[in-house]
Amino acid sequence: MGDKLNILLAMAGYMLIVIFIGLYFAKRAQQSSENYFLGGRSLGPWVTAMSAEASDMSGYLLMGVPGLAYWGYFAEASWTAIGLAVGTYINWLIVSKRLRSYSIVSGDAITVPDFLSNRFHENKKVILSISAIFILIFFTVYTASCFSSCGKLFAGLFDMPYHSMMIIGAVFVLLYTVLGGFLAESASDFMQSIVMVCALIAVLVFGTIYAGGLGKVIDNAKSIPGYFSLTNIASPVVNSDGVQQAANGVGLFGEARKYDFITILSTLSWGLGYFGMPQVLLRFMAIRKGDELKRSRRIATVWVVISLFAAVLIGIVGRSVFPADPTLATQSLAENVFAHLAALLFHPIFAGIVTAGILAAIISSSDSYLLIAASAVSKNIYEAIIKKDATDKEVMHVSRAVLLLIALIGIAIAWNENSVIFRVVSFAWAGFGATFGPIILFSLFWKRTNRSGAIAGMLSGGIMVFVWHFLIKPAGGIFGIYELLPAFLFSCIVIVAVSLITEKPSVEIEAEFERAKKYCDERTE
């Protein structure tokens, strides 16, 4: 009990630091909705890069990815990590500077829906409404995954009821987000990104040493059919309740299954999701100077590569250290392997600090999700459509009401403690990637894109995610691929086709496109 109390105290100390950051930035955040939602475009390159990636890498980085690798899906975890690393670099390389410039030229937009609506000079705010609705839907799912991570983390560490811990975590995140807004979120995300990467490296290094060295970890992985392979996947032997069976203290595995090219391609497509992630795109818009994005790109890419591949390897180390641990014996429970390793390897105080890395990932993501979803409703529906003369104070009140509603729905979705965090995140990731990714790219780089193409592309991409996931994917075979890839491609085709068969953009829109391009080029020189 003493060890658990020390871990809890260390984590509580971390949470107090996060609250202090929120208090520090609260006054500035309340000055205006622009400060609250975008921080007045004042972020430096380090904070931009680190907060973007920390807000993106939710609990799935320290729970979902290690759990996937521990369970036997090393190939899936590895190809996902490769896709995300490549997607991160390309997104920062080709999208960041152009989006920042265009968002300023097109009416100084402070949200992603604002930018898309301004880009096509909307009078009737159809794009704005569609954007806000999809953001609300998918970020609610994302928020649920974060709340589930909180519940699993505390329930697994302290043997407390999952539902109580999940609700406590949700309340903490909600209060913190209401308090500080975007500046507090970005500043704390910067700190949390450092905690996250240090925690990953510490657990990987000391876990490998504890397991007897890298050679023993690899030998153990190779002894399991299909476990340590990029073209095969292991098959844990489970009973009817999904619990892995064991013999002589070792988990049982059946014959390896093939991880074919189509599956690899669909897993790599995780990288496409980055083009449509509002929490990352918002950082591109918020940096203080466009010419600092190059440095941010390098920082972000290095952080992502180190963090993702450390997370995958921790799952492999965990299988060597815990070959048949009953507390990790289902795919859902396997997502606690990082926390179990931290508790085993370190003094309780240090274990609490390391485990705070998981809390860091959860907080940094959930506050982003809540804030962007709230801004989508309060700024892009309430102020832009329902009450155009709304005061800043009214917008802030609406945003907080929306925050509460999203949190309540998120709690309801996260109520099932047997849900797998990685799978929940993958659906929301596909939703954002297919809804916003194609239209962001076409809006920035193809002058012929028009409003009709934008509306059709967003609707087709977002709806196809649901259709593919729930109706087509269950058929298996080639149709079993990750829904992001077909939905993303379908949206691209629709954008091009509809834009070409409908009226071309106005002279004013095309002139603005050229101004944005020139504005970007001038700041690249």
N, C-alpha and C positions, 0 to 999 in steps of 0.2 A: 504493500500500500504506500510505503514511503517513497519508493521510486516513482510510482505513478503520480504522487502528489508533487514531487519535484519537477517532473515533466510538465504537469499542468501549470505550475507556477511559472516556469520558463516561457511557456506559450502565452500565459496571461500577460507577462511582461512585454512580450512582443506586441500583443494586441493593444496594450496601453500606448506604445510608441506610435502605432498606426492611428489611434484615436487622437493623439497629440498633433500629428500631422494634419488631420482633419480640422482640428480646432485652429491651428495656425493659419490655414488657408480659408477658413469659413467666412471671415469678414470680407475678404476680397471676392470670394465666390458669390456672395449675396449682392454685390454692387449692381450686377446686370445679368440678364440671361446669357449674353455672349460670354461673359467671364465664367458663368456657371457651366455652360455647355462646351466652350472651346478654349477657355483660359486666355482670351484676348490675343490669340496667336503669339504666345510669348515663350514657347518651349525651346530649350536649347537642344543641340544634336544628341547628347547623351541621354537626356530624359526622353526625348522623342523616340529614340531607338529602343531603349530598354523598357519604357512603359508600353510601347506598342506590342512588343513581344510578350511581356509579362501579362498584359491584358488578354492577349490571344491564347497563351498557353494556360488554360484553366487547370482544374484538378486532374485532367486527363494526362498532363505531363508527368506528374509525380505519382499518380495512382493508375490511370487508365493504361498508359504505355507500358510501365513495368509489369502491371498485371497481365496484359496481353502476352508479353514475352515469357513471363513465368508460367502461364497456363500452357504454353507450347506453341504459340503463334508468333515465333520469332520472325518468320518471313513477312507476315503481315505488318508487324511493328516496324521492321527494318525498311520495307519499301514505303511505308507511310512516312517514316522519318526522312527518307531520301526525297520523296515528293514535296514534303513541307519545306525542307532546306532549299531546294531549287526554286520553289514557288516564292519563298521569302526574298531571295536574291533578285529574281526577275521583277517582282512587284516593286521593290525599292528602286530598281534600276530604271524601269520604263514608266511607272505610274506616278511615283511620288511627286516629282518636280512638276510634271504637267498638271496633275490634279491640284496642287497647291496654287499654281498660277491661274488655272482656269477658274477655281473657286473664288479667287479674288476678282478677276475680270467680270465674271458673271454674277454681279450683284453682291459680292463679298459674302458668299454663302457660309453658314456656320454648321450645317449638318449635311450629310450625304443626300437626303431627300431634297433639301434646299438646292444643292448644286444641280441635281438632275432636273428639277423643275425650272430653275433659272436657265440652264443650258438650252432648253427648248422653248424659252420665253412663254411659259404657260399663262393663260388667262384663267381657264378652268383648271383647277389644280388636281388633275387626274393622276399624273405621275407622282405628285406629292402624296396623294392618298394611298395609292398602291404601295409606294415605298414604305410609308408609315405602317400600313397593315402587315406587310411581310416582316418588317423589323420587329413589330410587336409579337407576331406569332413565333418567329424563330428565336428571338432573344428570350422569350418566356421559357422555351424548351431548354435553351442554354443555361438560363438561371436555375432551372430545376436540376440540371446536372451538377451545378456548383453546390446547391443545397444538399443534394445527395452525397456529394464528396464530404461535406462537413459532417453529416450524420454518420457515414461510414468511418471517417477518421476517428471521431471521438468515441463512437461505440466500440470500435476495435481496440483502441488504446486503453480505455478506462472501463470496459465492460458495463457501459451505460446503455439505456434504451435508445435505439436508433432514432425513433421519431422525436423524442425530447431533444436530443442533441442536434438533429437537423433543424428543428424550429429555433433553437437558441442561436445557431449559426446564421440562420436567415434573418433573425431580428438584428443581430450585430451588423451584418452587411447592410441592411436597409438603413439603420440609423447612421452608419458611417457615410453612406452615399448621400443621404439627405443633407447631412452636415456640410460636407466640403465641396461637392461638385467636381468638375473636371480637373482643376488645378490640384486639389488634394489627391484625387485619384491618380493623376500622372506622377506627382511627386512620390507618393507612397509606392506606386508601381515600380518606380526606379529603384527604390530601396528593396522592394520585394524581389525584383529580378536578380539582384545581387545575392539575396538570401537563397533563392531557388537554385541558382547555378552552383553556389558554394555547397549547399546541402546535397545536391546530386553528386558532385565530385567527391565529397567526403564519404558518403555512403558507398559509392563505387570503389574507391581506393581501399577503405578499411574493410569493406565486405569481401573484396578479393583476397586480401591478406588473411582474414579470418577463415575463408574457405580453403586455404592452403596454397594460394597463389593462382596466377592466371592459367597455368598449365592444367591444374586440377579442375578448375571451373570449366575449361574448354573440354577436357576429357569427359567430365560428367555430362555435359550437354551433348557431346557426340555419341554417348552411350544410349541415348534415347532416340528411337527411330524417328527421323525427320525433324528433330528438335532444332538442331543447329544447322539449318539449311535455308537458302534463299529461294529454292525451287520446290521445297516440300514443307509440309506442316504436320506437327505431331498430333496424335489423337489420344487424349487422356481417356482412360477407361472409367466411366462414371455409372452410378446406379440411377434409378428412376428419379431421384431427387436432384440429379446433377452433381452429386458428391463424388470426387475422384476416389477410386479404390486404391488400396495400398497393400503391399506384402513385404515383410521383413524391413519395415521402416522406409520403404521407397514407393513413391507413387507409380501406379501402373499405367502403361501406355500401350495402345494397340498399333496396328500397322500404319505407317505414315501415309498421308494423303498428298496428292500432287497439287502444287501451287503453280498453275499454268500461266502462260503469257498474258492471256486476257485478264486474269485476276491480278497479275502484277501491274498491268497497264491501268486497271481501274483503281488500284491502291495508290499508284503514283499520282493519280488525278487529284489526290488531296491537295497537291500544290496549286491547282486551279482555283481552289477556294479562296486563296489570299486576295485575288483581284476583287472579291466582293465582300470582304470583311469590314463592316462599318467601323469597328473599334480600331482597326489598323489604318484605314483610309482617313479617319478623323485626325490621327497623328500627323499624317502628311499635310493636312490643311492647317494644323495648329503650330507648326514649327515657325520660329521667328524669322528665319532667313532661308530662302530656297537653296542657296549655295551651300548650306550646311547639311543638306540631305545626303551628299556623297559620304560624309563621315558617318552619318547615321546608318547608311546602308551597310558599311563595313562592320560597325558595331553590332547591328542587329543580326547579320548573317553569322558572325562568329558565335554570338550568344546562342542562336538557334541550333547550330551544328553541334556545339558542345553539349547543350542541354538535352536535345533529342536523343543523341546516340548514347549519352550517359544513362538516360532513362531506359533505353532498350537493354543495355548491358546489365543494369541493375536487376532486371527480371531474370537474366541468365544466372547471375551470382546468387540471387534469391533461391533459385531451384537447386543450386548446389548446397546452400546453407540449410534450406528447409525442404528436403526431398519429399516429405509426406506430412506436412503440418496440417492437422485437422482444422485449424483456424484459417487456412488458405485453400481449403479443399473444394471450393466451387469457383466458377469463373468470376462471380461477383466478389467473393471473399478474397480472391487472389489479388485484387486491386489494393489490398492493405500491405503488400509485401514490402514496400518502401518503409512504411511506418514500423513494421515488425523488425526490419533490419536495423533501423535507427535505435529502437529500444534495446536491441540485443548488443549492439556494438559500442554504444557510448554511455558515459556517465549520465544519469538521469537529467541533470541540468543541460548538458550539451545535447542530449537526445531531444529535449524539449525544444531547443533552438533549431536543431536540424528538422524536427517534425514541423516546426513553424514554417518551414519551406513549403510544405503542402498547404498550410493555411494561407501562406502568401499567394500561392497560385490561385487558390479558390477566391480569396478576397479581391485580388487584382483583376480577375476576370468578371466576377459577379457584379462588382460596382460599375465596371464598364458597360456590361450588358443592361443593367438597370437604368443607368444614366442615358444611354443612347435610345433605349426604348421609350423612356419618359420624354425625351426631347422630340422623338418622332411624333408622339401624340400631342404634346403641349404646344410645340412650335409649328409642326407641319400640318396638324389637323385643327386644333383649337384656335390658334392665333391666325393661321393662314386661311382657314375656311369657315369655321363656325363663328368666331368673333374677331374680325379683322382689326377692331380698335381696342383689343385687349391690352391692358397695361402689363408692364414687366412683372409686377407683383402678382397679377392674376395668372400669368403664364407659369410662374414659379409654384403657385398653389396647385394648379392643375398637374404640373409635373410630379409633385409629391403625392398627390392622390393616385396618379398612375403608378408610381413606384410601389405604393402599398398594394394596389390591385395585382400587379405583376408578381409581387412577392407571394401573395396568397395563392395565386394560380400555380406558381412555381412549387410551392410547398405541396400542393395537391398532386402535381405530376410526380414529385420526388417521393411520394408516400411509400411506394413499393421499394422496400430495402433490398430486394433481389435484382433490381435493374443493374445493367452493366454500364458504367459511366462512359466508356469508350464508344459504345453503340449509340447512346443518347446524343453525345457530342457529334458523332459522325453524321447524324441526320440533320441537325441544325447547321452544321458546317456546309453540307451539300445545299441546304436551302439558301443560305446567303451566297455561296459561290455561284449557283445557277441563276438566282434572281438578279443579283447586282453585278457580278463579275463581267459577263458579256457586255452589258450596256455601259458600264464604266469604261471598258476598253474602247468600244466603238464611239462613245461620246468624246473621248479624248483624242482619238486618232483617225476617225473617218468623218470627214466633213459632211458627207451625204446622209449620214444618219439623221432621221427626222423623228418628230414626236410620235407618230403612229408606229414606227418601228420600235421605238423605245417602249411604248406601252405594251405592244404585242410581245416583245422579247422578254420583258420582265414577267408578264403573266404566264407565258409559255414555260419559262425556266422554273419559276416557283411552283406552278401546278404540276409540271412533269416530275419534280422531286417526289411529290406525294403519289402520283400515279405509278411511277417506276418502283418506289419503295414498297407500296402496299399491294399493288395489283400485278406488276410484271416480274419483279425480283423473286417472289416466291416460286415461280416456275423453274428456277434454277438453270443450270447450264450456262450458256452465253448470256442469258438474261439475268444471271445472278450477280452481275458486276455492280460496283458501287454507283448509286444513283446520280452522283455528281457529274460523272463523265457524260452519260447520254443527255442529261438535262442541260448541261452547259452547252454541248454541241447543238442541241435542238434550239436553244435560245439564240445562239449565234446565227443559225440558218434563218430563223424567223425574223430577226432584226434586219438582216440583209435583204431578204425577200420582200418584206413589207415596206421597207424604206425605198426600194427601187420601184415598186408598183404604185406608190402613192406620191403625192406632190413633194418636190424637193424643198429643203429648208429655205426660209426667206433670205433675202440679201443681208438683212441685219444679223441673222444668226450666223451666216457664213462669214461675215466680216468680224463678228465677235470671236469665232473660231480662230481666225488668222491673228487677231490681236492677242489671244491667249497663247498661241504658238510663239509669237514674237516675244511676248512678255517672258515666257519660259526660256527661250533661246538667249535673250539678253542677260539673264541671270545665270546662265550656264557658262558664259564666256569668262 
